[in-house]
Amino acid sequence: MLRIKADFVDLLEGTATGTLENKTIEIDERSAVAVMLVSGGYPGNYENGKVISGIESVTNSIVFHAGTKTENNNIVTAGGRVVAVSSYGTDMKSALETSYENAKIIQFDKKYYRKDLGFDL
């Protein structure tokens, strides 16, 4: 998704109306990687309502909220899959390094993320 440069809504409308063949799909040549930060215990039992900090300090990545909500002026966990830290790079390795650097910055109680992504490719 991150690599699609075209207007994504336009592509969806083209799909829905059967006019996708008339649309131009541009793809960003950079690699893109997302590291999902999850609540401890996911996919089994996990607790919600853990205060999340550090998102405002993330640089060179895009943070997509998945299982979050605002509560008492804080962003808190509200699901097992909490946020995706997505980054571009010249190759997969550099994109992954950027996502991992920023995954360390974001904090919440019992945060977990896989540290073995992409090594099997």
C-alpha positions as CSV (number, residue, x, y, z in Angstrom):
1,M,0.0,0.0,0.0
2,L,2.8,2.4,0.9
3,R,4.3,2.1,-2.5
4,I,1.2,3.0,-4.5
5,K,1.6,6.6,-5.7
6,A,-1.7,6.8,-7.5
7,D,-4.8,8.1,-5.8
8,F,-6.0,5.0,-4.0
9,V,-9.6,6.0,-3.7
10,D,-9.6,6.6,-7.5
11,L,-8.3,3.0,-7.9
12,L,-11.0,1.6,-5.6
13,E,-13.7,3.5,-7.5
14,G,-12.3,2.2,-10.8
15,T,-12.5,-1.3,-9.4
16,A,-16.1,-0.8,-8.1
17,T,-17.3,0.7,-11.4
18,G,-15.4,-1.7,-13.7
19,T,-13.1,1.1,-15.1
20,L,-9.9,0.1,-13.5
21,E,-8.3,-0.4,-16.9
22,N,-8.6,3.3,-17.5
23,K,-6.6,4.2,-14.4
24,T,-2.9,4.7,-14.1
25,I,-1.2,2.9,-11.3
26,E,2.2,4.3,-10.3
27,I,4.4,2.3,-7.9
28,D,7.1,3.9,-5.8
29,E,10.4,2.2,-6.6
30,R,11.6,2.3,-3.0
31,S,11.1,-0.7,-0.7
32,A,8.6,-0.4,2.1
33,V,8.3,-2.3,5.3
34,A,5.8,-2.3,8.2
35,V,6.6,-3.6,11.7
36,M,3.4,-4.2,13.7
37,L,3.5,-3.3,17.4
38,V,1.1,-5.6,19.3
39,S,-0.1,-5.9,22.9
40,G,1.6,-8.5,25.0
41,G,-0.4,-11.7,24.9
42,Y,-1.7,-11.1,21.3
43,P,-3.2,-13.0,19.6
44,G,-4.5,-14.5,22.8
45,N,-5.5,-12.6,25.9
46,Y,-4.2,-9.0,26.2
47,E,-5.1,-5.9,28.1
48,N,-6.4,-2.7,26.6
49,G,-6.0,0.9,28.0
50,K,-2.2,1.0,28.1
51,V,-0.9,4.6,27.5
52,I,1.1,4.9,24.3
53,S,4.0,7.4,24.2
54,G,6.7,8.3,21.7
55,I,4.6,8.4,18.5
56,E,5.3,12.2,18.2
57,S,9.1,11.4,18.2
58,V,9.0,9.0,15.3
59,T,10.9,10.3,12.2
60,N,11.3,8.9,8.7
61,S,8.4,6.5,9.3
62,I,4.6,6.6,9.1
63,V,2.7,5.3,12.1
64,F,-0.7,3.7,11.2
65,H,-3.1,3.3,14.1
66,A,-4.9,0.0,14.2
67,G,-5.9,-0.8,17.8
68,T,-5.8,2.6,19.5
69,K,-8.2,5.1,20.9
70,T,-8.1,8.4,22.8
71,E,-8.9,8.3,26.5
72,N,-8.3,11.2,29.0
73,N,-6.2,13.1,26.4
74,N,-3.9,10.0,25.9
75,I,-3.6,7.6,23.1
76,V,-4.1,4.1,24.5
77,T,-4.2,0.5,23.3
78,A,-7.6,-0.7,22.2
79,G,-6.7,-4.0,20.4
80,G,-4.1,-6.6,19.9
81,R,-2.6,-5.1,16.8
82,V,-1.8,-1.6,18.1
83,V,0.2,0.4,15.5
84,A,2.2,-0.3,12.3
85,V,5.5,1.5,11.9
86,S,6.0,1.8,8.1
87,S,9.1,3.0,6.4
88,Y,10.7,3.4,3.0
89,G,14.2,2.5,2.1
90,T,16.5,1.9,-0.9
91,D,16.1,-1.8,-0.1
92,M,14.1,-4.0,2.3
93,K,17.0,-4.1,4.8
94,S,17.2,-0.3,5.1
95,A,13.5,0.1,5.3
96,L,13.3,-2.5,8.0
97,E,16.1,-0.8,10.0
98,T,14.2,2.5,10.0
99,S,11.0,0.7,11.1
100,Y,12.8,-1.1,13.9
101,E,14.6,2.1,15.1
102,N,11.2,3.8,15.4
103,A,9.5,0.8,16.9
104,K,11.9,1.2,19.9
105,I,10.8,4.8,20.4
106,I,7.1,4.0,20.8
107,Q,6.3,2.7,24.2
108,F,3.4,1.1,26.0
109,D,3.2,-1.6,28.7
110,K,3.8,-5.1,27.4
111,K,4.6,-3.9,23.8
112,Y,5.8,-6.6,21.6
113,Y,7.0,-6.8,18.0
114,R,8.8,-9.5,16.0
115,K,12.5,-8.9,15.5
116,D,13.0,-11.6,12.8
117,L,11.0,-10.0,9.9
118,G,12.4,-10.5,6.5
119,F,15.2,-12.8,7.4
120,D,13.6,-15.7,5.6
121,L,13.5,-13.9,2.3
